[in-house]
Amino acid sequence: MRTRLAPIAPIALIALLVSLPATAQHVRILVQSSPLAGFQYYGAKILWDEMREGDPLALIREPDNPHDAKAVRVEWRGAKLGYLPRAENRDVAEAMDRGTPVSGRIGSLVKHANPWKRVRVDVLVGL
């Protein structure tokens, strides 16, 4: 199940970001926290001992993905870890397609028998 914070209207988000002082360098707002899909199939299982909560993640759109036109690949240090779940990737994919700055980080790492509960991906929007 995806954890979402209160929705922020795009216009309100833009107004907030534009109104920030020039000294504010990297303002990012947490908009979604999702499990990592595909943990058992990609690099997360191999890289587990090296990953740390808070590490940056690259979120990469895959519009030509044959299984999901809204696919968002998750990478850590250039290694593919998996994807945002199909049921939770639509808003992120659409924001990325509009050119909205979207980034990710490891929200949590939990040793769990269920691979869907091992890695949480925090999705952040902002400058």
C-alpha positions as CSV (number, residue, x, y, z in Angstrom):
1,M,0.0,0.0,0.0
2,R,1.3,3.4,-1.0
3,T,1.7,6.1,1.6
4,R,0.8,9.5,0.2
5,L,0.9,12.9,1.9
6,A,-1.8,15.4,1.5
7,P,-2.1,16.3,-2.2
8,I,-0.6,19.6,-3.3
9,A,-2.2,21.3,-6.3
10,P,0.4,21.9,-9.0
11,I,-0.3,25.6,-9.0
12,A,0.2,25.8,-5.2
13,L,3.4,23.8,-5.5
14,I,4.8,26.1,-8.2
15,A,3.7,29.2,-6.2
16,L,5.5,27.8,-3.1
17,L,8.7,27.0,-5.0
18,V,8.7,30.4,-6.8
19,S,8.2,32.3,-3.6
20,L,11.2,30.8,-1.8
21,P,14.1,33.0,-1.1
22,A,17.0,32.9,-3.6
23,T,19.2,31.4,-0.9
24,A,17.0,28.3,-0.8
25,Q,19.0,25.9,-3.0
26,H,17.4,22.4,-2.9
27,V,13.8,22.5,-1.8
28,R,12.1,19.1,-2.2
29,I,8.7,18.0,-1.0
30,L,7.9,14.4,-0.2
31,V,4.9,13.4,-2.3
32,Q,4.9,9.6,-2.2
33,S,6.5,6.7,-0.5
34,S,6.2,3.3,-2.3
35,P,7.6,-0.2,-2.0
36,L,10.2,-1.1,-4.6
37,A,8.8,-3.5,-7.2
38,G,11.2,-6.1,-8.5
39,F,13.6,-6.3,-5.5
40,Q,14.1,-10.0,-6.1
41,Y,14.8,-9.6,-9.9
42,Y,17.3,-6.7,-10.1
43,G,20.3,-5.3,-8.2
44,A,18.7,-4.5,-4.8
45,K,19.2,-8.1,-3.5
46,I,22.9,-8.0,-4.4
47,L,23.6,-4.4,-3.3
48,W,21.6,-4.7,0.0
49,D,24.5,-4.4,2.3
50,E,25.8,-1.2,0.7
51,M,22.5,0.7,0.5
52,R,21.6,3.1,3.3
53,E,18.4,4.9,4.2
54,G,18.5,8.4,2.8
55,D,20.7,7.5,-0.2
56,P,19.6,9.3,-3.4
57,L,17.9,7.2,-6.0
58,A,17.5,8.1,-9.7
59,L,14.0,7.8,-11.1
60,I,14.0,7.2,-14.8
61,R,11.0,7.2,-17.1
62,E,10.6,4.2,-19.4
63,P,7.7,5.3,-21.7
64,D,8.6,2.5,-24.2
65,N,8.5,-0.2,-21.5
66,P,6.6,-3.1,-23.1
67,H,4.9,-4.1,-19.8
68,D,3.9,-0.6,-18.6
69,A,3.8,2.7,-20.5
70,K,4.0,4.6,-17.2
71,A,7.0,2.7,-16.0
72,V,9.5,4.5,-13.7
73,R,12.8,2.7,-13.2
74,V,14.6,3.1,-9.8
75,E,18.4,3.2,-9.8
76,W,21.0,3.4,-7.0
77,R,24.5,4.5,-8.1
78,G,23.7,3.5,-11.7
79,A,22.5,0.0,-10.8
80,K,18.9,-0.9,-11.6
81,L,17.0,-1.8,-8.4
82,G,13.5,-2.2,-9.8
83,Y,10.5,0.0,-10.4
84,L,7.9,2.1,-8.8
85,P,4.9,-0.3,-8.6
86,R,2.5,-0.1,-11.5
87,A,-0.4,0.8,-9.3
88,E,1.5,3.8,-7.9
89,N,3.5,5.2,-10.8
90,R,1.0,7.1,-12.8
91,D,1.2,10.5,-11.0
92,V,5.0,10.3,-10.9
93,A,5.3,9.4,-14.6
94,E,2.9,12.2,-15.6
95,A,4.9,14.7,-13.6
96,M,8.1,13.6,-15.1
97,D,6.6,13.8,-18.6
98,R,5.6,17.4,-17.9
99,G,9.2,18.2,-16.9
100,T,8.6,18.5,-13.2
101,P,11.8,17.9,-11.2
102,V,11.3,14.5,-9.5
103,S,13.9,12.7,-7.4
104,G,14.0,9.8,-5.1
105,R,15.7,8.5,-2.0
106,I,15.7,5.3,0.0
107,G,13.0,5.9,2.6
108,S,13.5,2.7,4.5
109,L,15.3,-0.6,4.4
110,V,13.8,-3.5,6.3
111,K,15.0,-7.2,6.4
112,H,11.8,-8.9,5.7
113,A,10.8,-12.2,4.0
114,N,8.4,-10.4,1.7
115,P,10.5,-8.5,-0.9
116,W,7.7,-5.9,-1.3
117,K,8.5,-4.8,2.3
118,R,12.2,-4.5,2.1
119,V,12.8,-1.1,0.3
120,R,10.6,2.0,0.5
121,V,11.2,4.6,-2.2
122,D,10.5,8.2,-1.3
123,V,9.5,10.3,-4.3
124,L,10.3,14.0,-4.0
125,V,9.3,16.9,-6.1
126,G,11.1,20.2,-6.3
127,L,14.2,22.2,-7.1
